[in-house]
Amino acid sequence: MSQQSSVSERVRKALQELGLTEYESRAYITLVENGPMTASEISEAAQVPYSKVYEVLGALDEKGFIETHGGRPARYVPKSPATALESLRLRLEKRLRGNEETVLSELMPIYEKRGAKERPDIWILRGEASIMETIRDVSTRCEQELLIAAPALNKEIVMMIQSIAGAARTRGCQVQIMVSNTVEQSFLKKLLDVAEVRVRDQMFGGGVIADSREVVIVFAGDDGSGPLLAIWSDHPGLAKYARNYFGYLWNDATQIRRR
């Protein structure tokens, strides 16, 4: 490609991963940098063999990255990268939906007829250290929504929740924390710095739900003492059930506002 190009290698690789060939990405970048050009000008500037340049430009036109303006000779005009990528995204989504329907329509009946059942991934966690480590790992993978239920709090747990909730919010996640109404006011103030907080009269368990995709459910002994026990799962059915149950409790809880 032209030595004068200011476009990084990362952009070229990204275009190729999105489905453009090396020659196509060279030609498109050259047009973005220089504006409308003829085929011979593109061939020279983008170092695309002249024997291939019309094939390359035809592919770019078909993929929605350029337009062809008639004339003698014809000139090729780049579309805005935002427009081109949006058009590409819509085509890929349409293709994905079509392929998904084709696969599911034939394979799901075979799968169900065979009587196969999913085997969800569920792990039993014992001890506070193991549970806290798993909660941190799950929260780190959160991308959109982090839900935390904590019936009882102490200084260490509050510090951990502040850390994972603050990091999740920095990544753009929505964070909701639900606690018992017996929690100290000083703890509530700290949690309000990193999340929306609500309280309930009774809570029978705690845990974390990330993106309705992973869930950690924490249990304690009948008297609240003894070693902690928890389960972790990334089974979508269980995670969705936990998310719905959290939402049910959340809607009936009292919102805490900063005074």
N, C-alpha and C positions, 0 to 999 in steps of 0.2 A: 504494500500500500504506500501511497505518497509519503515521503519523509516529512512533509510539512504538517501532517495530521496531528491534531492535538488531542484526539480521542484515545482514552486509555485502553489497554489490553482487556481490562475487565468488561468494558462495554462490548467489545468485539466478541468475547466469549459468551456474554449474556445473549447477544443476538443469535449466535449459533445455537445456543441451548434452547432458544425459543423457536428454532426451526429453519433459520436462514443458513445457507451454505457459506463457506468462507468468501467466495466471490460475490455472493449476494450481499453479505454484510459489508464488504469493501465498497461495493457500488453504492449502497444506501448511505453509508457514512460520508462518502465523497460528495453525494448530492446534497446532504444536509449541510455540509461545510461550504459548498460552492454555489448552491442554487441550481436552476435548470441548466442542463448540459445535453449535448448530442451524444450518440452512442460512441462515436470515435473519441470524443473528449473524455468520456467516462472510462473507456478502455485504457486510455493512456494514463489518466490521473489515478485510477484505482488499481492499475496493473492487472486488469482482467484481459485475457487473450481476446483479440478482436473476433476470433472464430466462435467465442462463447458469449460475447457480451449481449447479443440480442436474446439468447436463451435466458441469461441471467436477468435481464431487464423485464422480460415477459413474466418470469416467475415472481419478481418483486411486484409487478402490477397485479398479478393474480392474488398475491398474498396481502394486497392492500397497503403496501409501503410507498408506492409511487403512482403517478399518473402520467399518461402519454399524451402530449400535445402534438397534433398533426402539423405537418409542414415538410419542407424539403430543405434540410433533413428534419426529421422529427426531434422534438426536445423532450426530455424526461424531467419531471418535477417531483421532488420529494414531498410526501405528506408529512404533517406534523408527527413527531414521535408519539405524542399522546394519542392522536387519532389512529395511527397505525397499530399501536399496541392494544388499544381498546377494541379495534376491529379484530385483531388476532385473538384476543381473549374471548370475544363472543363466538368466534368460529371454533375455538378449542372447546369451549363449554358445550356448544351444540354437538360437536363430534363426540365429546365425552358422554353426554346424555344418550345419544344414539347408540353408542357402543355398550353403555351400561344396560339399556333396555334390551338390546340383543342378547347379551350374556345372561342377564337375569331371567329373561323369558324362557330360555332353553335349559340353563343349568340349575336354576332353583327347583323346578319340578323334579328333576333327577335327584338332586340332593335330598329333598323332602321325602321322595318316594323311598329312598334307601334307608330312611329312618335315622339319618345321622343327626346327632345333637352337638351343639357347641359345648366346648369345655372351657368355661371361663377361667381366667387367671386370677386366683385368689390366694393371697399369702397371709398367714397368721403371724403377727408381730408380738413379741413378748418383751417387756421391760421398757422403761421410759426412754432410755438412750436410743434403742432401735426405733421406737415410734417417732421420736422427735426428728431423727435423721431422715426417716421416710417422709415425714411431713415437709421437711425442708426441700427434699428432692422433688416431691410432687409440686410444691408451690413454685419451684424454679422453672418447671415445664409449663406453667400456666401462661396462656397467651391472651385470654379475653376476660375470664371471670373467675375470681377466687372467693369461695364461701367458707367461712370459719365458724364453727360452733364450739364454744368453750364454757361448759357449766361452771367450772371452778378455775380461778386464776391465782397464780402467785407471781412474784417479781420476775422469776426466770421465764415463766411462760409468756408473760406480758412482753418481755424483751424480745423473745423469739418471734411472737406475733408481729410486733412492731417491725422487726427486720424483714420477715417474709412478705408482709402486707405492703410495707413501704417499697420494697423492690418490685413487687408485682404492679403497684400503681405507677411506678416510674416507667414500666414497660407498656403502660396504657391499659392495664387490666382494671375492671370494676371490682372493688373489694367490699364485701359485706361481712360484718362480724356480729354474731348473736351470742349473748352471755346471759347468765342468771342475774336476777335483780338483787342478789346478795353480794355482787362484786363491789369492791371498794370504789368510791368516786374517783380517787386518784388514778386508779387503773383505767377507768372509763375515759378520763381526759387524755391519757396517753394513746389509747386506741383511736380516739376521735381525730388524732393527727394524721392517721393513715387510712381511715376507712369510714364508711357509714356504719353506725353501731345501733343495735336494738337490744332490749332486755325482755326476758320472759319470767313468769313466776316459777315455772317448772321446766327443767331440762333433764332428760334421762340419759344423755350421752353426748359426745362431742366428736369433732373430726374436721376434715377438710375435704372440699370438693373443688376440683380444678377443671374448668371448661366442660362440665358434664361428661368428662372423659376418664378421670381418675378420682378415686375416693379412698380416704382413710377414715374408718369408723373406730372410735376409741371407746372401750368399755372399762369399767372399774368394778371392784368387788361390791357386794351388796351393802357393805358398811362404808364404802368409799376408800377402804384401805387395801393393802396388799399390792402385788405387782400388777402393773397395767397390762391389759390385753387389747389388741387392735387387729383389724383386718385391713388389708390394702387390696384394691382390685381396679383393673382397667377394663372390666367388662362393661360395654355400653349400657346394657339393661340395668345393671345394678347402680351404675353411676347416675343414670337418668332418674331412677327411683329415688336415690338419695337426694338428688337435686330438687325433685318435686316435693319431697318431704320437708326439706329445708325451706322451700318457698312457702309451704303451708304454714309452718311455724313462724316464719318471718312476717307474713302478712298479719298475724295475730299478735305480734310483739310490739313493744312501745319504743318509738324512736327516741334516741338520746341526742339532745342538741347542746352545742357549746354555750356555756353561760358567760 
